Amino acid sequence: MSTSRPSGPAGVWLIGARGSVATTVVAGCAALSAGLHPPTGMLTETALFTGCGLPGLSSLVFGGHDTLDCPLPKRAEELAAGGVLPPGLPAAVAAELAAADSEIVPGGPLRHDERDERDERDLIEAFAADIRDFTARRAPAGTVVVNVASTEPAADGDTLPPSSLYAAAALRAGCPYINFTPSTGLHHPSLAAAAAASGLPYAGRDGKTGQTLLRSVLGPMFAQRALAVRAWSGTNLLGGGDGAALADPAAAAAKNAGKERVLADTLGVPVEGQVHIDDVPALGDWKTAWDHIAFDGFLGTRMILQTIWQGCDSALAAPLVLDLARLTLRAREAGLSGPLSELGFYFKDPLGDGPSSLSEQYTALTALATRLRTTEGQTGEAR
């Protein structure tokens, strides 16, 4: 049954809305909408998604939760000083940054002028009310909630960690949800029934931006060439908020779980080696990732492959967040629900059943593009 597409802006509600990734997302979207820079790194701006009915970049409006009080315009200036954003861009998109900043509300267990922590149910409802209010005022075409906050330790016990409180709030507000972090989010067992009953699409977890992107390409290469990998070790040097958060061994363990899972899935066997994460504050938002791969060739000849990836996490993540927001909003409009396994291309630890090889994940993504194209202009299709 064909119906008219929801008109007006679509919302992107960011958890961690004043962090480096979120600031780069907002500034980048404004820059692309104004034609100031090309959409490098965005698959949704390539021919693959032509005719899929994705919301336009200029139609996206931003808000979110954060515990920080540094305004987005100032945060953008800091990122430009660090080389993350182009010089002059914060001034060029100052109005858009200020508009998004005006829609950021306090998050965390203490809100506004309250002195006592709220219980889980009250927090979830308060967060959901914030999202509903934003959607009603600013985003008549609907809102997607995206977690881009710092990594938290793995959940322990029945208590919902912050990422799961926000995920539950997204469901209660009737919004699709994307977990771009390794944090628990919708993975918490107590949220499984609510997620299944929501009828909403959701995706995650842990955006695949650098080291694991390489691993998802190189792992299948070794397997397809019948080369025996003996050990695969890695090191990450990074600063900024992520570096500080991942200095906590529990948070680092949550981050590394996805990296190791990709190797086990693509190689077919577990291998020796670990990933070490070192906080180097002087690096700011820049990261160096080094991998050392020991493998055997014909007649047991021992060989080594080493890779070095140097990049800016925020600039690598921002186009993926924009892709995912647009795709998930469109998926909801098309009537898709449950885990969007076709979006595994973007994640270290994808939800749902799907391949781990990047090439196979890309094939699944192209199938999703075809499906969205064929349902263009329609809503309410059952998954």
N, C-alpha and C positions, 0 to 999 in steps of 0.2 A: 504494500500500500504506500503510495507516494504522499508525502506531506511537505509543507514548506519548511525550509531550513530555518532554525532559530536565527533571528536577526540581531544585529548589534554586536558589541565586543564580547570576547571570550576571556575568562579569567585564568590566571596562573597564580596560585597561592603557594608561596615558597616558605618552607620550614627552614629557618636559618637565613632569613631574608636580607640580613645586612652582612652576610659573609662574602668572601671573595667570589665564589661561584655565582651566587645570586646577583651580586652587583654587576658582574660581567654579563650575565644573562640579560638584565634590564638595559644596561648601556648598549650591549650589542644589538638587541632587538630594535632599539630606537635608532641606532646608526644604520642598520640595514633598511629599516622602513623609510629613512630619509635619503637613502641612496648614497650614504657617505662611504660605505665599504661594501665589497662583494660578500656573498654568503658562504665563504670558504668553510668547509667542514660540515655543512648542513646537507644531508641527503634529501631532506624534504624540499629543498630548492633545486633539485636536479630533475632531469626528465623522468626518472623512475616514478615520481609522484605527481606528474602532470595529470590533471583531470581527476584527482582523487578527492577533491572537495575539502581539502584541509583548510582550517581557518588561516586567514592571511596574517602575516607578521604584524601589519599595522593595526589589526583588530584585537591584538592581545593587550590586556591590562593586567597589572601586577599588584600584589599585596602579599601579606604574609605575617608570620610570627617570628619573633626573635627576642632574645634576652639582652642583646646589645643595644646601646642607644646612640651609636655613631651614625649620623644621617647618611643616606646613600650618596648624595653629592660629595660629601667629604671623603667617604670611603672610596669613591671613584677617583678622586684626586690622588689619594694614597696609592691606588693601583697604577695610575698613570705615572706617578713618580717612580714606581718600581718596575716600569716597563711592561706591565701586564696589559694596560690599555694604551692606545695610541695617544701621543701628546695632543692636547687640545680637544679630545673627545668629550671629557667630562663637561667642559663649558658648552660644547655644541649640543649636548643632550641634557642640559641641566634641568629643563622643564620636565622632561619625562622622568628623570631620576627623582625630582622633588615630588611629582605626582605619585610615583610608586611608594616613596618613603612615607607619604601621608596616609597610606593604607597599611602600614606595618603596625601591628599591635603587640603588646608584651606577651611573651610566652613563658613557659616554665611553671614551676609549682607555685610561685608567688606572682600575683597579677595585680596591676594597678596599685592601689594603696592598702591592699590586704596584708595583714600581719601574720596570719596563720596559713599554713599549707592546706589546700583543698584535697579532698579525697579523689580517687580516680574518676568516679562517676561525675562529680562536679566539674573536674577539669575537662573531661571529654566534652561535656555539654557546653562549657564556656568556650572552648576552642571551636566547637561546631557552630555555635551562635555567631562567632566572629566571621567564620567562612560564609555562613548563610547571609549575614548582613552585607558582606562584600559582594556576594553574587547578586543579591536583590538590587543593590544600588548601582553596581558597575559592570556586571557581566551577565546580561540577559541570555546570552548563548551558552551559559554554563561555565563551570570552573573545574580545573584539575588541580589537585594538591600534589606538590612535588617536594620530597624531603632532600634538601641539600645541606643539612646541618652537619656538624662535626661527628665523626664516628664515635659511638658509645660502646662500652664493653658488652659482650653477649649477655642476653637476659638470663637471670638466675632465679628460678622459682616462679611463683604465680604473680608476683608484682609486675605490673606493666611498666617497662622503661619509657622514657619520654617519646622515643620514636613511635612506639605502639600507641601511646595516648593520642598523638597527632593522627596516626593512621585510623584509629577508631573514630576520631572526630570527623575525618574525611568521609567515612562511610555514613556516619550519622547525618552529615550535612548533604548527603546524596551526591558526593563528588567522586569521580575516578581518582586513583591514587598511584603515584610513582615513587618508589624508594630508590633514589640514586646513590644511596650510601650502603655500607655493610651492616648498618644497625638493624635491629630486629624488625621494626615496622609491623607489617601484617603477618610475619612469620610466627608471631606468638601464638601458641596453641589455643589460647582462650579467644582469639579473634577469628579462628577458622570458620566457625558457624556463621558469624556475622558477615564475613566476606562472601561466603557462598550464597547467603540469602539476600545480599544487597542488590544483585542484578547489575552490578557496576563492573567495568573493566579495571584491571590494575596490573602493574608491571614492576619489575625490579629483579634482583637488587644489586647494588654496587656497580656504578658506571664503569665501563671498560674503556679507559682513556689512554693507557700507555703500556706499561710492562706486560699486563695481562693480554692486551691487544696483540702484542708480538707473540706471546705464548700460544694464543689460540690459532695463530698462523703457523708457527714453527713446529708445535707439537704434532699436528697432522702430517707435516712434511716428513718428519722422522718416521712416523708410523707407515706412511704410504711408500717410503723408500726402503722399508724393512731394515732401518738402522736402529741399533740397540742403544738406547739412552741409559747410561749408567748412573749419572747424577746431574741434577739441575739445581743450582743455587743462585740466589739473587740478593742484591742489596739495594735499598732505596734511601737516598739522602734528600730530605725535604725540610722546609721551614713553614712559616705561616701557621694558621690555625690548625691545619691538618697535622703538621709536624708536632705541634704541642699536644694535640689530642692523642696521636699515635705513640707518644712517648709512654703512655700508659700501656703496660704489657697486655692487659686484657683487651683493650681496644685494638692493639696491633694484631692480637691473635684473631679477632673477628675479621680484620681486614685481610689477613693472610689466608684464611680458610678458603676464600673464593679463588685466590691465585693458585693454591695447591690443587683445588678441585678441577680446575681447567686442565692441568697437566695430567692428572689421573684419568680424566675422561677422554682426552684426546690421544694419549699414549696407550691407553688400555691397561696399564699396569702402574702401580705406585713406584716412584723413584726416590733415591736419596736426595737430600738437600733441603734447605730452608730459605725463606726470604727474611732478611733482616731490615728493619726500618729504623733509621737514625734521624733524630730531630736536629737539624742544623739551622737555627734561627736566622743566621745571616743570609740564607738562600731565599728567604721570603716565600713568594708563591711559586718559585721555580724548583724543579725536581730533577735529580739524576737517578736513573734506574740502570743497574748493571746486572747482566745474567752471565753465568758461566756454565756451559753445557758440555759434559763429558760423554762421548758416545763411541761405540765400536762399529767399525766398518768390516768389509770383506776380510776374511781370515783373522778376525779379531784385532785388526789394526786400530789402535787407540787414537782418537782425534778429539779436538776441542773446538767449540764455537763460542765466541763471546759477543755480546751485544751491549751497546750503550745507548740509552734513550735519555735525551735531555730536553725538557719541555716545561711549559707552564700549565699546571693542572687546570687553572681556571679557564684559560683559553681553549684547552682541549675539551673541557666538560661543557662549557656554555652552549656550543652548537648542538650537542647531544641532548641537553635539557630542552632546548627549543624544539628539536625534532620530536622528542618523546611527548612533550606537552601537546603539540599539534596532532600527533598520531593518536594519542589517547582520547583527546576531545572528539576527534572524528570517529574513533571506534565506538564511543558511547552513542554518538548520533546515529551510527549504522546499526545499533542494537547489539553490539558485541558485549559480552560480559565474562567475568572470571579472569583468570591469569592470561595475559596476552603473551603466550609463548613465542609468537612470531617476532616479538621485540627482543628476543635473546641476543641478537646481534649487538645490542648496546650494553649488555651486562656481563659481569664476571660470574654471577650466580643466578641465572635466569629462573623465574617462576615458571611452573608448568613443565610439560614434557617437550624437549627439543634438543637439538644437537649442540655440541660444544665447539665444533670446528667453525671458524669464522666464515668460510666459504659456504658451508651448509646453512649457517644462520642467515647469511645474505640471501640465499635462495628462499628461505622461509619468509624473509622480509619482503621480497619481491612478490611472493604469493599474497601477502597481506595487501600490498599496493594494488594488485589486480582485483582483489575482493572489494576494497574500498572504492575502486573506480567503477565497478559494476553496480555498487549500491549507491552511487552518487545521486543525491536528491531524494533518497529514501530514508526512512527511520523505522525503528521498531522491528528490524529483522532479528529473528532468534539465532543465537549462536549454535 
